[in-house]
Amino acid sequence: MLERSIGSLNVSALGLGCMNMSYGYGPVDDTVSTRLLNQALDTGYTFLDTAMVYGGGHNESLIGKALAGRRDEYVLATKCGLSRNGIDGRPELIAGCCDDSLKRLDTDVIDLYYLHRVDPNVPIEDTVGEMAKLVVQGKVRELGLSEVCVENLKRAQKVHPIAALQSEYSLWSRTPERGILNACAELGVAFVPFSPLGRAFLTGKATDVTQMTKDDLRQSIARPRFEPDAFAQNQKLLVPFGEIAKANNCTMAQLALAWLLHGENGKMIPIPGTKHIDYMEENAGAAEVTLDPATLDAVDQLINESTIVGDRYNAERMADADSERD
């Protein structure tokens, strides 16, 4: 797989979001996940994304055990500042959270350490300042931020270089286009889209909330677009979307990812998440899809926030999202 850069790190053009193997989308199987993680490395993925909150530490432990002996084959990203108890960016907690993640991941160093969410009660300079000490100590190589607005990115950048900014971005979630993409380009910050497949909607395999298990996050925080009426309207867009994919000899998932891979002068690193080995392999094929300008424009015009029904999060989550301040 082609490589892209995050600060001093070289990573595969597509990363692997690991959350689904522990939390958010129904039942999981550690045996299958162990095979998936190893096959992902064999397939060409070299960038793995996790967080301490995913499964209450389960996801980090899973990666540490599943990939024992293969640590030098991948770039590892994890996050602090968000737990089951909520957002907490107090500086006095950062060092302990990092040490706990290092133990679970069975590693001496975290390649990319993100602040998962901005704590509205703590100046971002204080949190990032404490994270910067981890770099000096050799426990972390690069720092990142997740779901932040332009102002907080620039404030953090004055404290310590920010190598990557992660935020939800896909054909149907365009918040980063309001300013953060430009800010990242200006500051030399790599942009890492999470949920690049619209929580499976853009794959054509998603269903509405009436067909989901109770522990599926689309039943709660991401519910608006998956409500039966909204979903039925949104699903109509997948018919022409599927035709465009077929015309380009790829799947809908590959088309959605290829649209991102072509964006921002080929510098984005999307991290589609999955707990299915076949989906992981399918997603990897997006790196080989070439789209001409007319196709990119057609896809862009077909699915975007003006053609989609419903917000990306429920009202409470939208109000708490720092990225929505852009």
C-alpha positions in Angstrom: 0.0 0.0 0.0 1.2 3.5 -0.7 2.6 5.5 2.2 1.8 9.0 3.6 3.4 11.1 6.3 2.3 12.1 9.8 5.0 14.2 11.2 8.1 12.0 11.4 6.0 8.9 10.8 5.4 7.0 7.6 2.1 5.2 7.5 0.0 3.3 5.0 -2.4 5.6 3.0 -5.3 3.8 4.7 -5.2 3.1 8.4 -7.2 0.6 10.4 -9.7 1.9 13.0 -9.8 -0.7 15.7 -12.7 0.5 17.9 -15.3 -1.8 16.3 -13.4 -4.9 17.6 -14.2 -3.9 21.2 -17.2 -1.5 21.2 -19.9 0.3 19.3 -21.2 -2.1 16.7 -22.6 -5.2 18.4 -21.0 -8.4 19.5 -17.3 -9.0 19.0 -15.0 -12.0 18.9 -11.4 -11.7 20.1 -10.3 -14.7 18.1 -11.6 -13.2 14.8 -10.2 -9.8 15.8 -6.7 -11.3 16.4 -6.8 -12.9 12.9 -8.0 -9.6 11.5 -5.2 -7.5 13.0 -2.5 -9.9 11.8 -4.0 -10.2 8.3 -4.3 -6.4 8.2 -0.5 -6.1 8.6 -0.1 -8.8 6.0 -2.4 -6.9 3.6 -0.4 -3.7 3.9 -1.9 -1.7 6.7 0.8 -0.1 8.8 -1.3 2.4 10.8 -3.5 1.2 13.7 -5.8 3.6 15.6 -7.2 2.8 19.0 -8.0 4.6 22.3 -8.1 3.9 26.0 -11.9 4.4 26.1 -12.6 1.7 23.4 -14.0 -1.2 25.5 -12.6 0.4 28.7 -9.1 -0.6 27.7 -10.0 -3.8 26.0 -9.1 -2.6 22.5 -5.6 -1.6 23.6 -5.1 -4.9 25.4 -6.4 -6.8 22.3 -3.8 -5.1 20.1 -1.0 -5.7 22.5 -1.7 -9.4 22.7 -2.8 -10.0 19.1 0.3 -8.4 17.6 2.9 -9.5 20.2 6.2 -9.8 18.3 5.1 -7.6 15.4 5.4 -4.1 17.1 8.0 -2.9 14.6 5.6 -3.5 11.7 3.1 -0.8 12.4 2.6 2.8 13.6 0.5 2.9 16.7 -2.0 5.7 17.6 -4.0 5.8 20.8 -5.8 8.6 22.7 -6.3 10.1 26.2 -8.7 12.5 27.6 -11.9 10.5 27.2 -13.1 7.6 29.4 -16.3 5.9 30.4 -16.7 8.7 32.9 -16.6 11.4 30.2 -14.2 14.0 29.0 -11.3 14.8 31.3 -8.2 16.6 30.1 -6.7 17.5 33.5 -2.9 17.6 33.2 -2.4 15.6 36.4 -4.1 12.6 34.8 -2.2 12.5 31.5 1.0 10.7 32.6 -1.0 8.0 34.3 -3.2 7.4 31.3 -0.2 7.1 29.1 1.5 4.6 31.3 -1.7 2.5 31.5 -2.0 2.5 27.7 1.7 1.5 27.3 1.1 -1.5 29.6 -2.1 -2.6 27.8 -0.5 -2.2 24.4 2.7 -4.0 25.6 5.0 -1.4 24.1 7.6 1.1 25.2 6.4 3.9 23.0 3.2 5.3 21.5 3.9 6.6 18.0 1.0 9.1 17.9 -0.8 10.2 21.1 -4.0 12.1 20.6 -6.1 14.2 22.9 -9.4 12.4 22.3 -11.6 15.4 23.1 -11.1 18.9 24.4 -12.0 19.4 28.0 -14.0 22.6 28.1 -13.0 23.1 31.7 -9.2 22.9 31.0 -7.2 25.2 28.7 -6.0 23.1 25.8 -2.5 24.6 26.4 -2.4 22.9 29.8 -3.4 19.5 28.5 -1.1 19.6 25.5 1.7 21.0 27.6 1.5 17.9 29.8 1.3 15.6 26.7 4.5 17.3 25.4 6.4 16.1 28.4 5.7 12.5 27.3 7.6 13.3 24.1 10.6 14.6 26.0 10.5 11.4 28.1 10.5 9.2 25.0 7.1 7.6 25.8 5.4 9.3 22.8 6.8 10.2 19.4 4.2 12.6 18.0 1.1 14.4 19.3 -2.4 14.7 17.8 -5.8 16.2 18.4 -9.3 14.8 17.8 -12.5 16.7 16.9 -11.2 20.2 17.6 -12.0 23.6 16.1 -9.5 25.8 14.3 -9.0 28.0 17.3 -8.0 25.1 19.6 -5.7 23.6 16.9 -3.8 26.9 16.7 -3.6 27.3 20.4 -2.3 23.8 20.8 0.2 24.3 18.0 1.8 27.1 19.9 2.6 24.8 22.8 3.9 21.8 20.8 3.9 20.8 17.1 0.7 18.9 16.3 1.4 16.1 13.8 -2.2 15.0 13.1 -5.8 16.0 13.6 -8.4 13.4 13.5 -12.1 14.3 12.9 -15.2 12.7 11.3 -15.1 13.3 7.6 -16.8 11.5 4.7 -19.1 12.3 1.8 -22.0 12.8 4.2 -20.1 14.5 7.1 -18.4 17.7 5.9 -17.7 19.6 9.1 -14.0 19.8 8.4 -14.6 21.7 5.2 -15.7 24.7 7.2 -12.2 25.6 8.2 -10.1 22.8 9.8 -8.9 21.3 6.5 -7.5 24.7 5.5 -5.9 25.2 9.0 -4.3 21.8 8.8 -2.9 22.5 5.4 -1.5 25.9 6.6 0.1 24.4 9.6 1.4 21.2 8.0 -0.8 19.0 10.2 -1.9 15.6 8.7 -5.6 15.1 8.5 -7.0 11.7 9.6 -10.7 11.2 8.7 -12.5 8.8 11.1 -15.9 7.2 10.2 -14.9 7.7 6.5 -17.7 5.2 5.5 -20.4 7.1 7.3 -20.8 4.4 9.9 -21.3 1.8 7.1 -24.0 3.8 5.3 -21.7 4.5 2.4 -21.0 0.8 2.0 -24.6 0.0 1.2 -24.6 -2.5 4.1 -26.1 -0.4 6.9 -29.7 -0.7 8.1 -32.0 1.6 10.0 -32.1 1.7 13.8 -35.0 -0.8 14.0 -32.7 -3.5 12.7 -29.7 -2.8 15.0 -28.7 -4.3 18.3 -29.1 -2.2 21.5 -25.3 -1.8 21.9 -24.9 -0.3 18.5 -23.9 3.4 18.8 -26.0 4.2 15.8 -28.9 3.6 18.2 -27.8 6.5 20.3 -25.2 9.2 19.5 -25.3 8.7 15.7 -29.1 8.1 15.6 -30.5 11.0 13.6 -29.4 9.8 10.1 -30.4 6.2 10.9 -33.9 6.9 12.1 -36.2 4.9 9.8 -37.7 7.9 7.9 -34.4 9.7 7.5 -32.6 6.5 6.6 -35.1 5.7 3.9 -34.6 9.1 2.3 -30.8 8.9 2.5 -30.8 5.4 1.1 -32.2 6.6 -2.2 -28.8 8.3 -2.8 -27.1 5.0 -2.8 -28.7 3.9 -6.1 -26.8 6.4 -8.3 -23.8 6.1 -5.9 -23.7 2.4 -6.6 -23.9 3.0 -10.3 -20.9 5.3 -10.2 -19.0 2.7 -8.2 -19.9 0.0 -10.8 -18.7 2.3 -13.6 -15.4 2.6 -11.9 -15.0 -1.1 -11.2 -15.1 -0.8 -7.4 -17.4 -1.2 -4.5 -19.3 1.6 -2.8 -17.0 1.4 0.2 -14.0 1.7 -2.1 -15.5 4.6 -3.9 -16.2 6.5 -0.7 -12.6 5.9 0.5 -11.1 6.8 -2.9 -12.9 10.1 -2.8 -11.1 10.9 0.4 -7.7 9.5 -0.7 -7.9 11.8 -3.8 -8.7 14.9 -1.6 -6.3 17.5 -0.1 -3.6 16.7 -2.7 -3.4 13.1 -1.7 -2.4 13.8 1.9 -5.3 12.4 4.0 -5.1 9.1 5.8 -8.6 7.7 6.3 -9.0 5.1 9.1 -12.1 2.9 8.3 -13.0 0.7 11.2 -14.3 -2.8 11.0 -14.5 -6.1 12.8 -14.8 -8.1 9.6 -11.8 -9.5 7.8 -13.5 -9.4 4.4 -14.4 -5.7 4.9 -10.8 -4.9 5.9 -9.5 -6.5 2.7 -12.2 -4.8 0.6 -11.3 -1.4 2.1 -7.6 -1.9 1.3 -8.6 -2.1 -2.4 -9.6 1.6 -2.3 -5.9 2.6 -2.5 -5.8 1.2 -6.0 -8.9 3.0 -7.3 -8.2 6.0 -9.6 -11.0 8.5 -10.1 -11.0 11.2 -12.7 -12.1 14.8 -11.9 -15.5 14.4 -13.4 -16.2 11.4 -11.2 -14.9 13.1 -8.1 -17.2 16.0 -8.8 -20.2 13.8 -9.4 -19.7 11.9 -6.2 -19.2 15.2 -4.3 -22.4 16.7 -5.6 -24.4 13.5 -5.1 -23.8 12.9 -1.4 -23.1 15.8 1.0 -24.7 17.5 4.0 -27.2 19.4 1.8 -28.5 16.2 0.3 -28.5 14.1 3.5 -31.3 14.1 6.0 -30.3 14.4 9.7 -27.3 15.6 11.8 -24.3 13.4 12.3 -24.9 13.3 16.1 -27.8 13.6 18.4 -28.5 17.1 19.8 -26.5 16.6 23.1 -23.4 15.3 21.3 -23.6 18.0 18.6 -23.6 20.7 21.4 -20.5 19.1 23.0 -18.5 18.7 19.8 -15.7 21.2 19.8 -15.3 20.6 16.0 -18.8 22.0 15.4 -17.6 25.4 16.5 -15.9 25.9 13.1 
